Amino acid sequence: MKLENAMVVFWKDWKEIRRNYQVLAPILFVPMIFTTVLPLMLVVVPSAVGVPGTTIQFLGPMFENLPEEIKAAVEGMVVEQSMIYIFALYFFAPFFLIIPIMASSVIASDSFAGEKDRKTLEALLATPLTDGELLLGKVLVAFIPSMLVTVASFALYCVVVDLAYVLRFGGEALLPNALWLMLIFGVTPAVALAGIGLTVIISLRVKGYREAQQMSAVLIVPVLALVFAQVGGAIFFGQTMILLMAAAFAFVDAVVLALGIKRFRREDLLTKCC
């Protein structure tokens, strides 16, 4: 298997994707909400309506489930400041798992399923590329843009949070820190690969892009479950949790990629695409 042959598939698909607003719109719009709207709401809303009571009274059970070092860090802060500190550093972290899985699944849905819609799959499969080179090219065209969007979103989030926090309360910038770097560079690549592998398998079996995208949307459900679990106090996105997630998604990646390689058969696709 040659990387340069896989890159031929990558560049061919990328030219199609960058002209498709149905693919680009969601992977650009949703991250803007997470990186700008959510952190700015933490500053604007409490300042506008006021937040009565203490941090403990406002957050309730969520505060009680925080590690002692986090409680100690916010001790002495006003409620607005402690809210930004806790939410921006910890409770918003799971949302950044949605960005890579959403971006990668949307792009991967356009892999084989998009080829069927454009009536180009038969010509692609008739090329002298090996099965491995075809699969690798499809994986790269979803993985590279999704990680670029994720890292760019993280950089923008750091700027917005730090500016809002420092201008409002002074002191040192909050981000980036070790916990977030572990999340962005350790967990999100594994999440993206899991989403890509599952979506490519789906794309091999469905008739078109829209059907593949609708089915791949269920991949966001486990991530949303993590969001609600943290809000409910069942889990906490600390260092241990991030390491466990990285290991779990690495295992899922191995299983999904092995399954995808096993299921990919050029002859079957040539029959089904017609």
FENTA-V499269 format. One record per pair of residues at least 12 apart in sequence whose ideal C-beta (glycine too) atoms are under 10 Angstrom apart, sorted by the first residue. I is the first residue (numbers start at 1). GAP is how many residues later the second one is. D is the distance in Angstrom with one decimal. If there is no record, write none. Layout:
I;GAP;D + I;GAP;D
This chain:
1;128;9.4 + 1;129;5.9 + 1;130;9.0 + 1;131;4.2 + 1;132;5.4 + 1;133;9.9 + 1;134;9.3 + 1;135;6.8 + 2;127;9.0 + 2;128;8.4 + 2;130;9.4 + 2;131;6.5 + 2;134;9.5 + 3;130;8.4 + 3;133;7.6 + 3;134;9.4 + 3;137;9.1 + 4;129;9.1 + 5;122;9.1 + 5;123;8.6 + 5;124;5.4 + 5;125;7.4 + 5;127;9.2 + 5;128;4.3 + 5;129;8.8 + 5;131;8.5 + 5;132;7.7 + 6;123;8.0 + 6;124;9.3 + 6;126;8.0 + 6;127;4.7 + 6;128;7.8 + 6;129;8.3 + 6;130;3.9 + 6;131;4.1 + 6;132;8.7 + 6;133;8.5 + 6;134;6.4 + 6;135;9.5 + 7;126;9.2 + 7;129;8.9 + 7;130;6.8 + 7;133;7.4 + 7;134;9.5 + 8;119;8.5 + 8;121;7.3 + 8;125;8.1 + 8;126;9.8 + 8;129;6.8 + 9;102;9.3 + 9;115;7.7 + 9;118;8.9 + 9;120;6.9 + 9;124;6.9 + 9;125;6.0 + 9;126;8.9 + 9;127;7.7 + 9;128;2.5 + 9;129;6.4 + 9;130;9.6 + 9;131;7.9 + 9;132;7.1 + 10;126;8.5 + 10;127;4.9 + 10;128;8.3 + 10;129;9.1 + 10;130;4.8 + 10;131;4.8 + 10;132;9.7 + 10;133;9.8 + 10;134;7.6 + 11;126;8.7 + 11;129;9.9 + 11;130;8.4 + 12;103;9.9 + 12;108;9.0 + 12;112;8.1 + 12;125;7.9 + 12;129;8.5 + 13;94;8.3 + 13;95;9.9 + 13;97;7.5 + 13;98;6.9 + 13;101;8.0 + 13;102;8.7 + 13;111;9.6 + 13;124;7.1 + 13;125;7.0 + 13;127;8.9 + 13;128;4.2 + 13;129;8.6 + 14;93;9.2 + 14;123;9.9 + 14;126;9.3 + 14;127;5.6 + 14;130;8.6 + 14;131;7.6 + 16;94;7.3 + 16;98;7.0 + 16;99;9.0 + 16;102;7.5 + 16;104;8.8 + 16;125;9.1 + 17;89;9.3 + 17;90;6.1 + 17;93;6.3 + 17;94;9.7 + 17;97;8.4 + 17;124;7.0 + 17;125;9.0 + 17;128;7.4 + 18;127;9.0 + 20;86;9.9 + 20;87;9.6 + 20;90;6.9 + 20;94;8.1 + 20;189;9.1 + 22;84;8.5 + 22;87;10.0 + 22;88;8.4 + 22;92;9.8 + 22;187;8.0 + 22;188;8.8 + 22;191;8.5 + 23;80;9.3 + 23;83;5.7 + 23;84;6.1 + 23;86;8.2 + 23;87;5.5 + 23;91;8.4 + 23;122;9.4 + 23;186;8.6 + 23;190;9.0 + 24;79;9.8 + 24;82;8.9 + 24;83;9.3 + 24;121;9.3 + 24;125;10.0 + 25;81;9.2 + 26;76;6.7 + 26;77;8.0 + 26;79;10.0 + 26;80;5.7 + 26;187;9.2 + 27;72;8.1 + 27;73;9.7 + 27;75;6.7 + 27;76;4.0 + 27;77;8.8 + 27;78;9.6 + 27;79;5.7 + 27;80;7.2 + 27;118;7.4 + 27;119;7.3 + 27;122;5.6 + 27;123;9.8 + 27;126;9.9 + 28;75;8.9 + 28;121;7.4 + 28;124;9.9 + 28;125;9.6 + 30;65;9.4 + 30;68;7.2 + 30;69;6.9 + 30;72;6.1 + 30;73;8.3 + 30;76;9.7 + 30;119;9.4 + 30;123;9.1 + 31;64;9.5 + 31;65;8.8 + 31;67;8.9 + 31;68;5.2 + 31;69;9.9 + 31;71;8.7 + 31;72;7.9 + 31;118;6.0 + 31;119;7.8 + 31;121;7.8 + 31;122;4.0 + 31;123;9.3 + 31;125;8.0 + 31;126;8.8 + 32;121;8.1 + 32;124;8.3 + 33;62;8.8 + 34;58;7.3 + 34;61;4.9 + 34;62;6.8 + 34;64;7.4 + 34;65;6.6 + 34;119;6.6 + 34;120;9.7 + 34;122;9.4 + 34;123;7.0 + 35;57;9.7 + 35;60;9.4 + 35;61;9.0 + 35;64;8.8 + 35;117;8.7 + 35;118;4.9 + 35;119;7.8 + 35;120;8.7 + 35;121;4.4 + 35;122;4.3 + 35;123;9.0 + 35;124;8.7 + 35;125;6.3 + 35;126;9.0 + 36;117;9.6 + 36;120;7.0 + 36;121;8.0 + 36;123;9.5 + 36;124;5.5 + 36;125;9.9 + 36;128;10.0 + 37;123;9.4 + 38;49;8.2 + 38;50;8.5 + 38;53;9.8 + 38;54;6.0 + 38;57;7.2 + 38;119;8.7 + 38;122;9.1 + 38;123;9.5 + 39;45;7.8 + 39;48;8.2 + 39;49;5.7 + 39;53;7.3 + 39;117;9.8 + 39;118;6.7 + 39;119;9.8 + 39;120;9.8 + 39;121;5.0 + 39;122;4.9 + 39;123;9.6 + 39;124;9.3 + 39;125;6.0 + 39;126;8.8 + 39;136;9.9 + 40;120;6.7 + 40;121;9.3 + 40;123;9.8 + 40;124;6.5 + 41;46;9.4 + 42;38;8.2 + 42;41;6.0 + 42;42;4.9 + 42;43;9.6 + 42;44;9.6 + 42;45;5.7 + 42;46;6.4 + 42;49;9.9 + 42;50;8.8 + 42;119;8.5 + 42;122;7.3 + 42;123;9.1 + 42;126;9.6 + 43;37;7.8 + 43;40;9.3 + 43;41;6.6 + 43;45;9.6 + 43;117;9.5 + 43;118;9.4 + 43;120;9.7 + 43;121;4.7 + 43;122;8.1 + 43;124;8.8 + 43;125;5.8 + 43;126;9.6 + 44;120;9.0 + 45;35;9.6 + 45;38;9.5 + 46;12;9.3 + 46;32;9.7 + 46;33;7.3 + 46;34;4.6 + 46;35;9.6 + 46;37;6.3 + 46;38;8.5 + 47;33;6.7 + 47;121;8.0 + 50;29;9.3 + 50;30;9.0 + 51;27;8.8 + 51;28;4.6 + 51;29;6.0 + 51;31;9.7 + 51;32;7.0 + 52;27;8.2 + 53;26;7.0 + 54;24;9.5 + 54;25;6.4 + 54;28;8.8 + 55;16;9.0 + 55;19;6.1 + 55;20;9.1 + 55;22;7.3 + 55;23;8.6 + 55;24;5.3 + 55;25;9.5 + 55;26;9.1 + 55;27;4.3 + 55;28;7.1 + 55;30;9.4 + 55;31;7.8 + 56;15;8.9 + 56;18;9.8 + 56;23;9.5 + 56;26;9.5 + 57;22;8.6 + 58;21;6.0 + 58;22;9.9 + 58;24;8.7 + 58;25;7.3 + 59;15;9.8 + 59;20;9.2 + 59;23;8.5 + 59;24;7.9 + 59;27;7.2 + 59;28;9.3 + 59;32;9.5 + 59;174;9.6 + 60;173;8.9 + 61;170;9.6 + 61;171;7.6 + 61;172;4.9 + 62;24;8.1 + 62;25;9.7 + 62;28;9.8 + 62;29;7.7 + 62;168;8.3 + 62;169;6.6 + 62;170;7.9 + 62;171;5.4 + 62;174;9.5 + 63;19;8.9 + 63;23;7.8 + 63;170;8.8 + 64;169;7.1 + 65;165;8.9 + 65;167;8.7 + 65;168;3.7 + 65;169;8.0 + 65;170;8.7 + 65;171;6.4 + 66;20;7.1 + 66;24;7.8 + 66;25;9.9 + 66;167;8.6 + 66;170;6.8 + 66;172;9.4 + 67;23;9.5 + 67;169;6.6 + 67;171;6.3 + 67;172;9.9 + 67;173;9.9 + 69;169;9.3 + 70;12;9.7 + 70;15;8.4 + 70;16;6.8 + 70;19;8.4 + 70;20;7.1 + 70;166;8.5 + 70;168;8.6 + 71;15;9.6 + 73;12;6.9 + 73;13;8.9 + 73;16;9.1 + 74;12;6.4 + 77;92;8.1 + 78;91;8.1 + 80;88;7.7 + 80;89;8.0 + 81;84;7.9 + 81;87;7.7 + 81;88;4.9 + 81;89;9.8 + 81;90;9.0 + 84;77;7.6 + 84;80;7.0 + 84;81;5.6 + 84;84;7.6 + 84;85;7.8 + 84;90;8.0 + 85;76;9.8 + 85;80;7.7 + 85;84;9.1 + 85;89;6.9 + 87;74;9.7 + 88;69;8.4 + 88;70;9.8 + 88;72;9.1 + 88;73;4.7 + 88;74;9.3 + 88;76;8.3 + 88;77;7.3 + 88;86;6.3 + 88;87;7.6 + 88;92;10.0 + 89;72;8.3 + 89;76;9.9 + 89;85;6.0 + 89;86;7.4 + 89;88;7.3 + 89;90;7.5 + 89;91;7.7 + 89;148;9.2 + 90;89;8.1 + 90;90;9.7 + 90;140;7.8 + 90;146;7.2 + 90;147;5.6 + 90;148;7.9 + 91;136;8.5 + 91;139;6.2 + 91;140;6.8 + 91;145;9.4 + 91;146;7.8 + 92;65;8.1 + 92;69;8.8 + 92;88;10.0 + 92;135;9.2 + 92;138;9.8 + 92;145;9.3 + 93;86;7.7 + 93;87;7.1 + 93;90;5.9 + 93;91;9.6 + 93;94;9.6 + 93;133;9.4 + 93;134;9.3 + 93;137;8.0 + 93;143;9.9 + 93;144;4.5 + 93;145;9.6 + 93;148;9.3 + 93;149;8.4 + 94;89;9.2 + 94;129;6.6 + 94;130;8.4 + 94;131;9.3 + 94;132;4.8 + 94;133;4.4 + 94;134;9.0 + 94;135;8.5 + 94;136;5.9 + 94;137;9.0 + 94;141;9.2 + 94;143;6.3 + 94;147;9.8 + 94;151;9.7 + 95;58;9.8 + 95;62;9.5 + 95;128;8.5 + 95;129;9.5 + 95;131;9.7 + 95;132;6.6 + 96;54;7.0 + 96;57;7.2 + 96;58;6.7 + 96;61;7.7 + 96;84;8.2 + 96;87;6.5 + 96;88;6.8 + 96;91;8.8 + 96;92;6.7 + 96;95;9.4 + 96;127;9.6 + 96;141;9.9 + 97;53;9.3 + 97;86;8.0 + 97;90;6.9 + 97;91;6.6 + 97;93;10.0 + 97;94;5.4 + 97;95;9.5 + 97;98;9.9 + 97;123;9.1 + 97;125;9.1 + 97;126;4.7 + 97;127;9.5 + 97;129;6.9 + 97;130;8.5 + 97;140;9.6 + 97;148;8.2 + 97;152;9.3 + 98;52;9.9 + 98;90;10.0 + 98;93;9.1 + 98;121;9.8 + 98;122;6.0 + 98;125;5.3 + 98;126;7.6 + 98;128;9.6 + 98;129;8.1 + 99;47;7.8 + 99;48;9.7 + 99;50;6.4 + 99;51;5.0 + 99;52;9.8 + 99;53;9.7 + 99;54;5.5 + 99;55;8.6 + 99;58;10.0 + 99;85;9.7 + 99;89;7.4 + 99;92;9.1 + 99;93;9.0 + 99;124;9.7 + 100;42;9.9 + 100;43;8.9 + 100;46;5.0 + 100;47;6.6 + 100;49;7.7 + 100;50;4.7 + 100;51;9.6 + 100;53;9.3 + 100;84;9.2 + 100;87;8.9 + 100;88;4.5 + 100;89;7.4 + 100;90;9.1 + 100;91;5.1 + 100;92;3.9 + 100;93;9.0 + 100;94;9.4 + 100;95;7.1 + 100;96;9.4 + 100;123;9.6 + 101;45;8.2 + 101;49;9.7 + 101;87;8.5 + 101;90;5.2 + 101;91;6.6 + 101;92;9.8 + 101;93;7.4 + 101;94;4.1 + 101;95;9.0 + 101;97;9.5 + 101;98;9.3 + 101;115;9.0 + 101;118;5.6 + 101;119;6.2 + 101;121;8.9 + 101;122;6.1 + 101;148;9.9 + 102;44;8.3 + 102;47;9.2 + 102;48;9.9 + 102;90;9.7 + 102;93;7.9 + 102;114;9.2 + 102;115;8.6 + 102;117;8.3 + 102;118;6.3 + 102;121;8.8 + 103;39;7.9 + 103;40;9.6 + 103;42;6.7 + 103;43;3.8 + 103;44;8.5 + 103;45;9.0 + 103;46;5.0 + 103;47;7.1 + 103;50;9.3 + 103;89;7.5 + 103;92;8.5 + 103;93;9.9 + 104;35;9.2 + 104;37;9.9 + 104;38;4.7 + 104;39;6.3 + 104;40;9.7 + 104;41;8.2 + 104;42;3.9 + 104;43;8.4 + 104;45;9.2 + 104;46;9.2 + 104;84;9.7 + 104;85;9.9 + 104;87;8.1 + 104;88;4.3 + 104;89;7.7 + 104;90;8.7 + 104;91;4.5 + 104;92;4.7 + 104;93;9.4 + 104;94;9.8 + 104;95;7.2 + 104;96;9.9 + 104;112;9.3 + 104;115;9.1 + 105;37;7.9 + 105;41;8.6 + 105;87;8.9 + 105;89;9.6 + 105;90;4.5 + 105;91;7.3 + 105;93;7.7 + 105;94;4.5 + 105;95;9.6 + 105;97;8.9 + 105;98;9.9 + 105;107;8.8 + 105;108;7.6 + 105;110;9.5 + 105;111;4.1 + 105;112;7.6 + 105;113;9.6 + 105;114;5.5 + 105;115;8.0 + 106;36;8.4 + 106;39;9.8 + 106;40;8.6 + 106;89;9.3 + 106;93;8.4 + 106;103;9.6 + 106;106;9.6 + 106;107;6.4 + 106;110;7.7 + 106;111;9.2 + 107;31;9.4 + 107;34;6.5 + 107;35;4.1 + 107;36;8.7 + 107;37;9.4 + 107;38;6.1 + 107;39;6.5 + 107;42;9.7 + 107;85;9.9 + 107;88;9.6 + 107;89;8.1 + 107;92;8.5 + 108;30;7.1 + 108;31;7.9 + 108;33;8.2 + 108;34;4.1 + 108;35;8.7 + 108;38;8.7 + 108;84;9.4 + 108;87;7.0 + 108;88;4.7 + 108;89;8.4 + 108;90;8.4 + 108;91;3.8 + 108;92;5.3 + 108;93;9.5 + 108;94;8.5 + 108;95;6.6 + 108;104;8.1 + 108;105;9.5 + 108;108;7.3 + 109;33;8.8 + 109;86;10.0 + 109;87;10.0 + 109;90;5.5 + 109;91;8.8 + 109;93;7.4 + 109;94;6.0 + 109;97;8.9 + 109;99;9.5 + 109;100;5.8 + 109;101;8.5 + 109;102;8.7 + 109;103;4.0 + 109;104;4.3 + 109;105;8.8 + 109;106;8.3 + 109;107;5.3 + 109;108;9.3 + 110;28;9.7 + 110;31;8.8 + 110;32;8.5 + 110;89;9.4 + 110;93;8.1 + 110;99;5.5 + 110;102;7.9 + 110;103;8.0 + 111;23;9.6 + 111;24;9.3 + 111;26;9.0 + 111;27;4.3 + 111;28;8.5 + 111;30;7.1 + 111;31;6.8 + 111;85;8.6 + 111;88;7.5 + 111;89;5.6 + 111;91;9.8 + 111;92;5.2 + 111;93;8.8 + 111;98;9.2 + 111;101;8.3 + 112;12;8.8 + 112;13;9.4 + 112;22;9.1 + 112;23;9.8 + 112;26;7.0 + 112;87;9.7 + 112;88;6.8 + 112;89;9.5 + 112;90;9.1 + 112;91;4.1 + 112;92;5.4 + 112;93;9.1 + 112;94;8.8 + 112;97;9.5 + 112;100;8.1 + 112;152;9.2 + 112;157;7.2 + 112;160;9.8 + 112;161;8.5 + 113;86;8.8 + 113;87;9.2 + 113;89;7.7 + 113;90;4.0 + 113;91;8.3 + 113;92;9.1 + 113;93;5.6 + 113;94;7.6 + 113;95;5.6 + 113;96;4.6 + 113;97;8.2 + 113;98;6.9 + 113;99;3.8 + 113;100;7.9 + 113;102;9.6 + 113;103;9.5 + 114;89;7.9 + 114;94;8.0 + 114;95;4.7 + 114;96;9.9 + 114;98;8.1 + 114;99;9.6 + 115;23;9.4 + 115;88;8.6 + 115;93;9.8 + 115;94;9.1 + 115;154;9.2 + 115;158;7.6 + 116;87;8.4 + 116;88;9.8 + 116;90;8.2 + 116;91;6.4 + 116;92;5.7 + 116;93;7.8 + 116;95;9.7 + 116;96;9.1 + 116;153;9.1 + 116;156;8.4 + 116;157;5.6 + 116;158;9.8 + 117;90;8.6 + 117;91;4.8 + 117;92;5.1 + 117;93;8.3 + 117;94;9.8 + 117;95;9.6 + 118;90;9.7 + 118;91;8.9 + 119;154;8.4 + 119;155;9.7 + 120;153;9.3 + 121;148;6.7 + 121;149;8.2 + 121;151;8.9 + 121;152;4.3 + 121;153;9.0 + 122;147;8.6 + 122;148;6.3 + 122;151;5.4 + 122;152;6.6 + 123;150;9.9 + 124;13;9.7 + 124;14;9.9 + 124;142;9.9 + 124;145;9.2 + 124;149;9.3 + 125;141;5.3 + 125;142;8.9 + 125;144;5.7 + 125;145;5.4 + 125;148;7.5 + 126;140;9.1 + 126;144;7.8 + 129;137;9.5 + 130;136;9.2 + 131;130;7.9 + 131;133;5.6 + 131;134;7.8 + 131;135;5.9 + 131;138;9.8 + 132;129;7.5 + 132;132;8.8 + 134;130;7.8 + 134;132;7.9 + 134;135;9.5 + 135;62;9.7 + 135;65;7.3 + 135;69;10.0 + 135;122;8.8 + 135;125;6.8 + 135;126;6.7 + 135;129;5.9 + 138;58;8.1 + 138;61;9.8 + 138;62;5.9 + 138;65;8.4 + 138;66;9.9 + 138;122;9.5 + 138;126;9.6 + 139;53;9.7 + 139;54;7.6 + 139;57;5.5 + 139;58;7.6 + 139;61;7.0 + 139;118;8.2 + 139;121;8.6 + 140;56;9.3 + 141;55;9.4 + 142;50;7.6 + 142;51;9.1 + 142;53;8.1 + 142;54;4.6 + 142;55;9.7 + 142;57;7.5 + 142;58;7.9 + 143;46;7.7 + 143;49;5.7 + 143;50;6.5 + 143;52;9.4 + 143;53;5.9 + 144;48;9.6 + 145;47;9.8 + 146;42;8.6 + 146;43;9.1 + 146;45;9.3 + 146;46;4.8 + 146;47;9.5 + 146;49;8.0 + 146;50;7.8 + 147;37;9.2 + 147;38;9.3 + 147;41;7.2 + 147;42;6.2 + 147;45;6.1 + 147;46;9.8 + 149;43;9.8 + 150;34;6.6 + 150;35;9.5 + 150;38;5.1 + 150;39;8.5 + 150;41;9.0 + 150;42;7.4 + 151;33;6.6 + 151;34;8.2 + 151;37;8.5 + 153;31;9.1 + 153;35;9.9 + 154;21;8.5 + 154;22;7.6 + 154;26;7.1 + 154;27;9.0 + 154;29;8.6 + 154;30;4.9 + 154;31;9.2 + 154;34;8.6 + 155;20;9.6 + 155;21;8.6 + 155;29;9.4 + 157;18;7.2 + 157;19;9.3 + 157;23;8.8 + 157;27;9.7 + 158;15;7.9 + 158;16;8.3 + 158;17;4.1 + 158;18;5.4 + 158;19;9.5 + 158;22;8.0 + 158;26;10.0 + 159;14;9.4 + 159;16;8.7 + 160;15;9.4 + 161;12;8.2 + 161;13;5.8 + 161;14;5.5 + 161;15;9.8 + 162;12;6.1 + 162;13;5.9 + 162;14;9.2 + 178;61;7.9 + 178;64;10.0 + 179;58;7.8 + 179;59;7.2 + 179;60;6.2 + 179;62;9.8 + 179;63;6.9 + 180;57;9.8 + 180;62;9.3 + 182;57;7.0 + 182;60;5.1 + 182;61;7.6 + 182;63;9.7 + 182;64;7.7 + 183;54;7.6 + 183;56;9.9 + 183;58;9.6 + 183;59;5.5 + 183;62;8.5 + 183;63;8.9 + 185;61;10.0 + 186;56;6.8 + 186;57;8.0 + 186;59;8.7 + 186;60;4.9 + 186;61;10.0 + 186;63;9.5 + 186;64;9.6 + 187;50;9.9 + 187;54;9.7 + 187;55;5.9 + 187;56;8.9 + 187;57;9.8 + 187;58;5.2 + 187;59;5.0 + 187;60;9.8 + 187;61;9.4 + 187;62;6.5 + 187;63;9.5 + 188;57;10.0 + 188;58;9.6 + 188;61;9.2 + 189;57;9.2 + 189;60;8.8 + 189;61;9.5 + 189;64;9.1 + 190;55;8.0 + 190;56;6.0 + 190;57;8.9 + 190;58;8.4 + 190;59;3.6 + 190;60;5.3 + 190;61;9.2 + 190;62;7.7 + 190;63;5.7 + 191;28;9.3 + 191;31;9.7 + 191;32;7.7 + 191;54;8.3 + 191;55;9.3 + 191;58;5.5 + 191;61;9.0 + 191;62;9.0 + 192;57;9.3 + 192;61;9.3 + 193;56;7.8 + 193;57;8.8 + 193;59;8.6 + 193;60;4.6 + 193;61;9.6 + 193;63;7.8 + 193;64;7.3 + 194;25;7.9 + 194;28;9.6 + 194;54;9.5 + 194;55;5.5 + 194;56;9.1 + 194;57;9.6 + 194;58;4.7 + 194;59;5.4 + 194;60;9.8 + 194;61;9.1 + 194;62;5.9 + 194;63;9.0 + 195;21;7.3 + 195;24;5.2 + 195;25;8.8 + 195;28;9.5 + 195;54;9.8 + 195;57;9.8 + 195;58;9.9 + 195;61;9.1 + 196;20;9.7 + 196;23;10.0 + 196;57;9.1 + 196;60;8.4 + 196;61;8.9 + 196;64;9.0 + 197;55;8.2 + 197;56;6.7 + 197;57;9.5 + 197;58;8.5 + 197;59;3.4 + 197;60;5.1 + 197;61;9.1 + 197;62;7.5 + 197;63;5.2 + 197;64;9.5 + 198;17;9.3 + 198;18;7.0 + 198;20;9.3 + 198;21;6.2 + 198;54;8.8 + 198;58;5.7 + 198;61;8.9 + 198;62;8.4 + 199;13;6.7 + 199;14;8.5 + 199;16;8.3 + 199;17;4.4 + 199;18;10.0 + 199;20;7.2 + 199;57;9.7 + 199;61;9.8 + 200;12;9.1 + 200;16;9.6 + 200;56;8.9 + 200;57;9.4 + 200;60;5.7 + 200;63;9.4 + 200;64;8.4 + 201;15;9.8 + 201;55;7.3 + 201;56;9.8 + 201;58;6.6 + 201;59;5.2 + 201;61;9.9 + 201;62;6.2 + 201;63;8.6 + 202;12;9.6 + 202;13;5.1 + 202;14;5.8 + 202;16;9.7 + 202;17;9.4 + 203;12;9.1 + 203;13;8.3 + 204;56;8.1 + 204;59;6.5 + 204;60;6.7 + 204;61;9.0 + 204;64;8.3 + 204;65;6.8 + 204;68;8.4 + 205;58;8.5 + 205;63;9.8 + 205;64;10.0 + 205;67;8.3 + 206;66;9.9 + 207;65;8.7 + 207;66;9.5 + 226;15;9.0 + 226;19;8.2
